[in-house]
Amino acid sequence: MINSIPPVVPAGRMRALPQPEFELSGGLLLRPWAAHDVPALVESCLDPDIRHWNRPALLGPAEAEERIARWHARWQDEEAAIWAVAPATGGPAVGLIGIGDLDLAGGSGEILYWLLPAGRGRGAMVAATERVSRWAFEDLGLHRMRITHSVANPASCAIATKAGFPLEGTMRGALLHADGWHDEHLHARLRTDAPV
C-alpha cells in the first residue's frame, strides 16, 4: 500500500549530516559521545537518582563502549540523536540529552536526559533541552517533541516546563519503576509554538 501522506522529514536528511555540537552557557558543550566517556556512562548506571528515574541496565566498560557505538549507529539509522553534556574545555561527560523514539515520517520524537551530580544545579538541562529542541524543529524539521517523566519527579517536571514544554496531561500507570507503577506527566512542544 502506498501512503499518500508525505513524510514530515524525508528519509536521509539526518544521516546526511554529521551530528552537530552545541555550546551552552555555563561552560558546557553538547557533543557526540566518545570513548573517553565510558567511565561516565558506567557511573551513570550506579547513580541512585539516575537509576531510579531512568532505569538503566548496569553496564561495565565493555557494555558502555557498545552502547556508545549503538548511539552512533542509531544516528546513521535515523532512529535517535544522543549527545553527551560535557565541559566545553574537554573532559568526560557529566550528562546525556537525546531524542529517542524518533519518527521522521511522523515528525516526532521524545527528549530524554540525565545528569551526574557534577552537572546538576546549574540549569544545564534546561539549556540543553532548549537547544536540542531548537535543532530538532529548525534544522531537522520535526513537528512535535515530547517529554515524559514520573509524576513523583518534580525536578524533571521543572526542566520540561522551563524549557517550554507545557504539561499536556497525566498518563496513568505508564511506567514500571522499582517501587511500582508510576503515573507519568506528558509535556509537549510544537514547532509552531512561540519561542521560549
Legacy VTK file of the C-alpha trace (Angstrom):
# vtk DataFile Version 3.0
C-alpha trace
ASCII
DATASET POLYDATA
POINTS 196 float
0.000 0.000 0.000
1.296 3.441 -0.900
0.988 6.100 1.781
-0.478 9.289 0.310
0.799 11.394 3.218
4.379 12.515 2.595
6.897 12.149 5.428
7.319 15.204 7.633
11.097 14.744 7.451
12.408 12.952 4.357
14.448 9.820 4.985
18.162 10.503 4.697
18.097 14.089 5.967
19.597 13.262 9.345
22.212 10.738 8.241
23.438 13.134 5.540
24.728 15.486 8.234
27.371 15.000 10.898
25.984 15.150 14.417
26.329 18.804 15.452
27.925 20.178 18.592
26.282 22.969 20.596
27.879 25.299 23.118
25.773 26.057 26.178
26.107 28.761 28.781
27.968 27.748 31.916
30.922 26.281 30.050
29.153 23.164 28.770
29.054 21.558 25.353
26.684 19.088 23.712
28.731 16.701 21.573
28.614 13.120 20.360
29.630 10.503 22.916
33.269 9.364 22.709
35.406 6.522 24.022
36.718 8.660 26.892
33.106 8.972 28.153
32.883 5.262 29.016
33.608 5.814 32.754
30.887 8.495 32.952
28.355 6.170 31.344
29.288 3.369 33.754
28.988 5.848 36.662
25.526 6.938 35.499
24.271 3.376 35.871
25.349 3.405 39.521
23.935 6.838 40.437
20.848 6.274 42.645
18.805 9.128 41.140
19.559 8.168 37.551
18.856 4.517 38.349
15.525 5.371 39.967
14.143 7.679 37.280
15.745 6.289 34.117
16.005 2.575 34.924
19.298 1.929 33.090
20.822 -1.517 32.948
24.062 -1.869 34.867
26.921 -1.503 32.408
30.560 -2.437 32.647
33.151 -0.738 30.432
32.670 -3.157 27.517
28.883 -2.722 27.559
29.270 1.059 27.808
31.519 1.050 24.722
28.883 -0.990 22.879
26.142 1.400 23.969
28.090 4.421 22.678
28.721 2.643 19.367
25.000 1.843 19.145
24.125 5.529 19.712
26.349 6.476 16.772
24.723 3.757 14.642
21.255 4.960 15.625
22.151 8.434 14.283
23.089 6.854 10.936
19.906 4.745 11.021
17.888 7.915 11.836
16.431 6.308 14.965
17.861 8.562 17.694
20.138 11.516 18.378
22.108 11.231 21.624
24.536 13.869 22.926
26.974 13.965 25.816
26.686 17.002 28.087
30.338 17.761 28.783
32.679 20.556 29.864
33.469 22.793 26.885
37.131 22.737 27.927
37.276 18.966 27.450
36.820 16.026 29.722
34.262 13.283 30.118
30.508 13.661 30.005
28.521 14.859 33.014
25.174 14.052 31.432
23.127 12.911 28.480
20.444 14.504 26.365
18.889 12.992 23.326
15.925 12.409 21.120
14.619 8.885 21.350
11.593 7.260 19.756
12.435 9.329 16.680
9.782 9.117 13.957
10.926 11.194 10.988
7.956 10.265 8.807
5.539 11.286 11.571
7.659 14.280 12.594
8.020 13.493 16.294
10.467 12.437 18.972
10.915 12.243 22.730
13.525 14.191 24.693
15.392 12.108 27.265
18.012 13.296 29.719
20.011 12.741 32.887
22.834 14.462 34.738
25.517 13.131 37.030
25.941 15.053 40.312
28.843 17.041 38.775
26.450 18.519 36.197
23.478 19.292 38.431
22.307 22.590 39.862
23.473 24.892 37.049
20.418 24.941 34.800
22.343 22.873 32.269
19.492 20.556 31.368
17.036 23.368 30.698
19.545 24.967 28.313
20.349 21.597 26.719
16.655 20.789 26.228
16.013 24.184 24.647
18.995 23.795 22.287
18.257 20.234 21.184
14.591 21.137 20.658
15.541 24.133 18.524
17.766 21.894 16.387
15.009 19.266 16.076
12.464 21.825 14.909
14.554 24.242 12.840
17.267 22.049 11.352
15.783 18.559 11.301
12.194 19.672 10.697
10.240 17.761 13.343
6.690 18.883 14.132
6.237 17.701 17.750
8.587 16.906 20.618
7.555 15.418 23.951
8.984 14.773 27.404
7.560 12.203 29.805
8.530 11.683 33.437
7.182 10.195 36.635
4.773 12.490 38.462
6.978 11.847 41.516
9.930 13.579 39.813
9.381 17.346 40.276
12.904 18.190 39.068
12.180 16.717 35.641
8.823 18.491 35.560
10.562 21.810 36.251
13.091 21.196 33.460
10.345 20.431 30.939
8.266 23.456 31.907
11.201 25.887 31.961
12.345 24.596 28.561
8.963 25.499 27.051
7.228 22.117 27.170
3.813 22.717 28.773
2.127 19.921 30.663
-0.498 18.224 28.480
-1.723 15.574 30.864
-1.090 12.553 33.045
-0.724 9.008 31.759
-1.914 6.606 34.460
0.267 3.633 35.416
2.526 4.329 32.451
5.941 3.141 33.613
7.138 0.445 35.991
9.846 1.536 38.431
11.497 -0.483 41.210
8.872 0.808 43.659
5.871 0.043 41.438
3.882 1.588 38.625
4.203 5.349 38.227
1.840 7.757 36.570
3.700 9.942 34.089
3.347 13.543 33.054
3.296 14.254 29.336
4.793 17.567 28.221
4.968 18.568 24.558
6.026 21.353 22.252
5.180 22.007 18.612
7.400 23.615 16.008
4.717 26.314 15.664
4.758 27.233 19.381
6.087 30.663 20.330
9.810 30.762 21.179
10.780 30.221 24.800
LINES 1 197
196 0 1 2 3 4 5 6 7 8 9 10 11 12 13 14 15 16 17 18 19 20 21 22 23 24 25 26 27 28 29 30 31 32 33 34 35 36 37 38 39 40 41 42 43 44 45 46 47 48 49 50 51 52 53 54 55 56 57 58 59 60 61 62 63 64 65 66 67 68 69 70 71 72 73 74 75 76 77 78 79 80 81 82 83 84 85 86 87 88 89 90 91 92 93 94 95 96 97 98 99 100 101 102 103 104 105 106 107 108 109 110 111 112 113 114 115 116 117 118 119 120 121 122 123 124 125 126 127 128 129 130 131 132 133 134 135 136 137 138 139 140 141 142 143 144 145 146 147 148 149 150 151 152 153 154 155 156 157 158 159 160 161 162 163 164 165 166 167 168 169 170 171 172 173 174 175 176 177 178 179 180 181 182 183 184 185 186 187 188 189 190 191 192 193 194 195
